Amino acid sequence: MKARLVLATALLLLPRAALADTFSHDPPGQLVTGSGKGRADDHVYAPSIRFPIEQGPAFANSQVWGHGGSSGPSGSDQCDPENFVYPWHDNYCETRDYDMPLCPAGVGHQGQDIRSSDCKKDVHTTVAVADGTITNIGSYSVYLTAADGTRFDYLHMSTLLVKVGDKVKRGQPIGKVSNHFGTSSTTVHLHFNIHQNVAGVGSVYVPPFTSIIAAYETLLGIAPADAGGAPPAATVDPPHQDPPPAVTPSEPPPEPGDSGCNVSHHDSAPFGVLLALVALAARRRR
């Protein structure tokens, strides 16, 4: 216990150095092998947002194909250290049955899964990525809609601190990262969507990966904060010839393939990974 307290203190003292030196990510659209075909799209659809989890480190990767996921390595656990390392992995358009006009297959995962610094549920705070209004709260989702109509969806949270109709400010706490999934459960993570009007397509889920990369770099202090206004509607070439009409879809039902990761064996942080980050930061400071 004493060693863990010392390590935790060291991380608090060196977060920017350790994280900024080691952060990396795969290219947009590069999914885990066997998990589907991603969308190679460098456009930043929401360039001015704040990162949706209050503090780093955080790790964007696949829940279903990651350790502890239903399609992950056999015998693995969601708290395995492999889930808490860089580089980040895109999982927008990962294999699902949801209609997704911007995905190469026409169906897929609607957003990006993000793990906080460890696999503890109901601990890490989620925050508003922009000023806006809470427009819907479902059984496992919260919708935050900005003035320009862009909607940001937060899934699987607990301890909600907002209600429908609340006006929230960028950075305001919303809830806690958890594993709520309707009547079921999933791994401990935040699923984050960006729903936006796209010229030539309509109102759809857009790739969030590049937007959260920019927000995370700003959080770490390795990129200038963007004080710009709302982005214009992006113009993209849809992979479908017949896109669906511009509608705001309701909360998607739980999928069996994205639920049921055992959290009973390991609830502690991956301290080996954190120790490696501290050691790396120390070496680079010499």
C-alpha positions, 0 to 999 in steps of 0.5 A: 500500500505504501509503495502504491501511495508513493507511485500515485504521488509521483504521478501527480507531480509528473503528469504532464512530463510523463504523458506528453513525452509518451502520448501517441496514436494510430492513424484515424480509421486504423482499427484492431485487426479483425474488428471491421473496416474503419474510416480514414478521415483526418477531418477534425469535426469538433476542433474546439472541444474539451476532453470529455474526461476531467484528468489524464491519462486516458486511453482510447481503444476497443472495448470489445476487441481489447483485453476483457472484451467479448472478442478480446484475447482469451483469458484476458481481463479488462484491468490488464495493463495492455488496455492502459498504454499508448498508442490510442486506437480508433474504433469508430465503424468497428463491427456493429449493426447500427446504420452508419452512412459514413462507415465503409460498410454502411453499419458500425460502431457510432463513436469512440471508447475511452478508458480512464487511467484505471479500471475503477468504476464510479471514480473518474469524472466526465465533463462537458466538452462544450457549452450547451444544454442537456437534451436527453438522458436515457438508461445509459446515455446523456446527450449534450447539445451545443448552440450550433446543433452538434450533439455530444453523447456520453454513454455508460456513466454513473452518478449523474450530476445533470438533468434534462434542460440543464445549461452546462459550461465547458468543463462542468462535471457531468458524471462518472465513468462506469459500466452501465448498459441498460439492464446489462453491463459493459467494461468500465469506459466512456463511449463518446459520440459526436452527432453533427450535420454533414453537407451532402449526407445529413445529421449523422454520427461523425468520426470523433477520433481526431477531435478527441486527440486534439482535445487530449493534447490540449489537456496535456499541454502539448497543443495550443488551446483552440479558442475558435468558434463552431466548426462549419459543416464538413463536406465529405464523400459518403460511401453510400449513394442513398444516405438516410434522411437527416434525423436524430436517432434515439438511444441505440439498444444494448448489443450483446457483443459489447457487454459482460466483461468481468470486473470482479477479479481486478479493480485496482489501477495498472500500476506497472504501466504507471510506473513505466510512465514515471520511469520514462519521464525521469529518464527524459529529464536527466 
